[in-house]
């Protein structure tokens, strides 16, 4: 009989569990220890490459989180890190060397942009930024020294969607590694590995953990790539704490149900905003007006929980709107069960020079909503009040 393959909803709950175990703990134990005892020095040598040696190298609680991520992404292995940026920086430093070159999307998280454009040149690694959905630009930017194609989809904060088939084909044709920040997409809504992407990264702080109580990052990929990254992680010390891993595991168990509700709520919010007189534009992959709507529908099962829009007015109007919201909490980050709101030029992309933000399409009027699991009608009512506050301000300031 053909073996049944579990769906994502099951993998989030039981992905790394031993389904044959008897009388075992239902909750993964927290191995809150820095080191492990051995019987003799020979065993010490054998343990060095395991999760029973020293927690900077590995830990049994961390292993459960990593195996669950690998199963969810359809990859052979995964690693956890102390933060999402730690996952990005450690991975790139593990796989590239001085003299190498990266082709990267222009539309990426501000912290990643800063690392690629300001920090890597100090190590002799150059990056060429290209327009996200102009795939001929990607190909033209490749040099003999190019080693990595760095991607993000959906993008932060403009929510452009990358065609996985096209970018994977470019990477394969030129013998490049491909790495994607898939934080906004989540392993529930998309599976880049199915299209040939080599490495899938998440800021686990966001949807994977899901409760604004944890900082972490993850990378999933083939065994040989993850081994190289592991070697670098043990040197840099960018490992995850076992208690944090336990919190991540707990968050993963509800990932599928949370994302399903967030997909539903975000689409309702996007549709409301798209018809509002005080909204200039709305960015959401599952709106028919989105420029990559067809691609999004082909490779995503849901549009995600982020909605970005621009108010009809000024940057001050955007500030006024965000400060008038009550259910959308004014705070950085995203992916929580609580709805959050932020202005990208003041948070996620504050470290990006203004001229580069302009090329990305990130404006002062832009507001990023991280839609939570509250009632959609309540969220829409909150947005209506906020946009009325903008209208009232504009009426007062008209000469």
N, C-alpha and C positions, 0 to 999 in steps of 0.2 A: 504494500500500500504506500502511496506517495506521502512523504512526510509533510505535515501541515506547517506552514510558515506563519508565525504570529504577526499580527498587525501592530502598528506603532503604539496604539493605546495599551496593548498588553505588554509590549517591550518596556514602556516607561515604568510599569509596576514590577514586572518579573524578569526584566532583561538579563540581569546578572545573577539571578537566584538559582540555586541548585534545586530543581524541581523534584529530585529524588530524595532529598534529605528527610530525616525522621527526627522528631524531638529537637529540632533546631530552633533558634530564636527567630521570631517573625520580623523583628526589627534588626537591621544590621548593627552589630556591636561597634562601639567606638573604641578603637585601639589607641587610647590617649597615652601614648608612650613615645619617647624620642628614640629609644634603642631596644634591642632584643638580645636576650641571653642565648649563648651557644654552649654546647658541651665541651668542645675542644677547638683548636685552631684550624683544623681541617674543615670542620663545619662552618667556622667563621668565613673561610675563603669561599665555600660553596654558597653561603647566604648573601654574599655581597651584591649579587645581581637579582635578589628577590625582594619581596615586600616584608621580610622578617629580618632585616639587617639594621637599618637606620632610617628614620622617617624622611630625611632629606632625599633618600634614594627611593623609598616607597613605603607603603603602609597598607595593611589589609583593608582598612576602611576606604582608603583612597582607591584601591584596586576595584572594589565593588562599583564605585562611582564611574571609574574609567571604563570598565567592561560594559556598564549600562549604556554609556555614551557611544561606545564602539558599535554595540548592537543596534542602537537607534539610528546611527548614521550609515549602517551597512558597511562598516570599515573593519579591518583586522584588529586594530589597536587604537587606544586613545590615551592621552595624558591630561592630568589636571594641573593647574597653576594657581598661584596666589591672586591673579587678576587676569582680566581679559587682555590688557596691554602686556602683561607678563607672558601670556601665550603667544602673542604676535611677535614680540621682540626676541624671545628665546628661540622660537621656531626659525625665524629668519637668520639669526646669528648662528644657529646650528647648521644650516644648510648652505649658507653663502660665505664667501671669503673676499678679501680685498681684491679689487679688480673686476668683480662681478657686477652685473647690471640687472635691474628690475624694471619691468613694464607694469605700471599700476594705473588703475582707474583714477580719474580726477575726483570722482565722488566717493569719498571714503570718510570714515570717522576722523575727526580732527586730530586725535592723539596719534593715530596711525600715520596720518599725513605728516605730522611733525617728526615722527621717528624716521620716516622714509626720506624726508626732504632736509632735515636739519642734523639728525644724529648719525645716520648711516654714512654720509659723506666723510665724517671724521674717521671712519673705518675703511675708507676707500671703496665704498659701494655706492654706485649712482642709481638714481631712479628717474625714469621718464614717465610723466603723467599724460594720459590720453583720455579723450572723451569716452565716457562709460559705454555708450551703445554704438560707437563708431568703430566697428571691428576691423576695418581696413587700417585705421590708425594704430590699433594694437599690433597688427602684423608689420606695418612699416617701421614701427619703433624698435623692433627686435634687432639686436646686434649679435655679432659672434660671441660676445661676452655675456649675453642675456641668459639668466638662469631661472628666473621666476616670473610668473604672471600673477600679480596680486589683484584680487577681486573682492567685491562686496555686493551682496544682493539679498533683498532690496536695500538700496543705499540709504545712508543716514546723512541728512534728513529728507532728501528729495524723493526717496522711494522709487528711484529708477530700478528697472528689473533687467538683469543681465541674461542673455540667451546662453544657457549652460552648454548647449550643443556646439554653438559657434566658438565660444572661448576654449572649450575643451579640445576642439579640433585644431585651433591655432596652437595651443600648447603642445599637442601631440605631434603636429607637423614639424615644429621647430625644436622638439626634444626638450621642452621646458617643464619645470614643475608648475603646477597650478595650485593656488591657495586661495580660499574664499572665506571671508568673514560672513557667516550665515546667521548672525545673531537675530536679525529682524525676521528672518524666514522661519526659524525654529526647525527642529527635526520632525515636527508634526506636519508642517505645511510644505516642506520641500526636502529633496534628497539629492544634493549635488553629486554625490559619489556615483549615482546611477547613470550620470551623463559623462563620467570620466574625470571629474575633478579629483586631484590627488590628496589634498589636505582640506579638511573642513574645520573651521575655528568658530568658537562661540565665546562671547562674554557671558559666562554662566551666571554672572551677577543678575542678568536680566530674566529672560523667560525660564531658563532651566531651573533656577532657584525659585523665582517667582514671588517673593514676599518682601523685597527690600531689606533683607537681613543678612546678606552674604556678599562677599567679594570673591570672585573666582573666574578662571578661564579654562577652556578645554580645547584640545586639538585632536582630531581623529584622522587616521590614515593607514598606509601599509606598514607592516612590521618593521621593515628596514628603515623607513623614514622616522618612525616613532622612536626607534632605537637611537638614532643619531640625535634626535631632540632630547631624549632622556639623558644622554651623556652630557649635553650642555646644561640641562636643567639641574643635574646634580652638582655641577660646577658653579653655576650662578646662584644656586640655592633658592630658586623661585618655585618652591614646592607648596602644596596646599596642606593646611592643618587638618588632622583627622576629624576633629569636631566639625569643622567647616564642611568636610566631605560628607559627613553624616547628614548635615543640614541640606546639602545638595541632593543627596539620595532621597531624602524625604520630599523635597520639592519636585523631583523628577516624577514621583509617583502620581502627582496630580497634573502633570504638564499637559497631557492630552485634553483633559476636560477644561482646564483653564484656557488653553489656546482656542478651543472650539467656541467658548463663550466670547473671548476677546475678538475672534474673527467676526462673529455675528454682530457684536456691539459696534466694532469699528466700521463695518460697512454701513450700519444704520447712521452713525455719526457722519461719515463721509457723504452720504446721500443728503443728509440734512444741510450740511455746510455748502454743498455744491449748488444749492438753490437759494442761499441766503444773500440778500442785497449787500451786506457789509463784508462779504468774502470775495476777494479778487480771484483766487485760484485754490483748488484742492488737489492734493496728491494722495492717491490711494490705488494700489495695483488692481483692485477688482472693480473700480469705477470704469465704465465703458469709455469715458473721456481720457483715460490714462494712455499715454503714447505706446506703452508696452503691454496693453491689456491682453492682447491675444497670446503673447509669450507667457505672461503671468498665468493665464488660465490653463495653458498647456503644461506648465511645469510646477505649479503650486496648487495645493488642494484648498487653500484659504488665503485671503489677502493679508493676514497678519493683524496685529493690534495697534499699529502706528498709523496715525492720520496726520498729515502736515498740511497746513493751509496758510494763506496770506490774507491779512485783513485789508480791506479797502481803506487805505489811509497811510499813516506814517509808522515809524518804529515806536513812537510814543503811544500810538493807538494800540499797537500789539502789546506793549507793556500794560496798558490800561486794561485790556481784555483779560490777560492772564491773571492780573491782580484782582479782578472782579469775580473770578471763578471760585467756587467753594467745593464742589465735588472733585474737580481736577486740582490736585494739590500742586502748588508751585514748587518744583523740586527737579534736580537733574536726574538722569538715568531713566529707565523704562522697564517694561515687562512685568511689573508687579500686579497683584490682584487689585491694588488701589490705582485709580486713574491719576496720572501725573501730567503736568504741562510744563514746558520750558520754551525759551527762545534760543534757538541754536547759536545765534551770533554772540550770545552772552554765556553759553554753556559748552555744548559739544564741539563747537567750531570757533570758540573765542580765541584759541591759539593759532588759528589759520589767518594769514594776512588778508586784509579786506579785498585786495585785487584777486586773490585766489578764491575767496568765497564768492565773488561775483561770477567767476568762471563756472563755479559749481551751481550757480543759481540760488545761493543761500542769501536771502535778503533780510533787512531789519524788520520787515513786516511779517516775517515767517514765524509761525507758531507750530511747535511739535506736540501733538497729543499722544500720550501712551494710554490707550483705552483699557480699563480694567474690567472686572466682572460684575460691576454694579448693574442696576437696571438701566437699560438703554434710554428709556423715556426720561429718567431722572438726569442722565448725563446730557441729553439734548436740551432739557429745560435749563440746565446750568449754563450751557453754551449760549443759549438765547439771551439770558440775563447779561452775560458778559458782552455780547455783541451789541445789546441795547445800551450798555454803558459806553461803548465806543461811539455809538450814534449820538448819545447825549453830549459827550465831550465835544464832538465835531460841531454840533449845533451852537454850543457855547462859544467856541473859538472862531466861528465865522464872523468876519468884520461887518 
